[in-house]
């Protein structure tokens, strides 16, 4: 049931905040700003120092019914297990890894691996991916999503990279179930974290508008 609730937090609003920061403290401040902006799914990447502690702290701060906390840049099952023990409710990888997928299935944690070719999308689906991350989105572009949706209409796709409030609607109309956004939320931000909240609201509004259309 928790896994279904997690997927609803991702697909419902349609936005995952990808949090990369030079410290766990800054990651927590970014997370708070994202939540204040209406985002219900936060991905703390393992490039953040003490990422496991940051994930644990966020899962204490936000109940699963309020916000889904996930772990990103997970390269192996050992890292996935550490994240899950810290409370991560979903695991994101740059590429599909069968062992990591198997571990996530064992503990019923949503798995979102990356893919950049049709073959990689198929492999991710066969591994049991709940959502396939189109990565890197800024390189593959909308044309990739449209091409994949032809032979693989059943693939739930989520681009990460190259997504902004201006392009969000295009990705959704191309058939993506959600969008992963990191740098577009935080670029140029120093101490004014309200900017992140404002950008989050703009992205969510763009997604809603595209879906309604």
Order of alpha helices (4+ residues) and beta strands (2+ residues): alpha-beta-alpha-beta-alpha-beta-alpha-beta-alpha-beta-alpha-beta-alpha-beta-alpha-beta-alpha-alpha
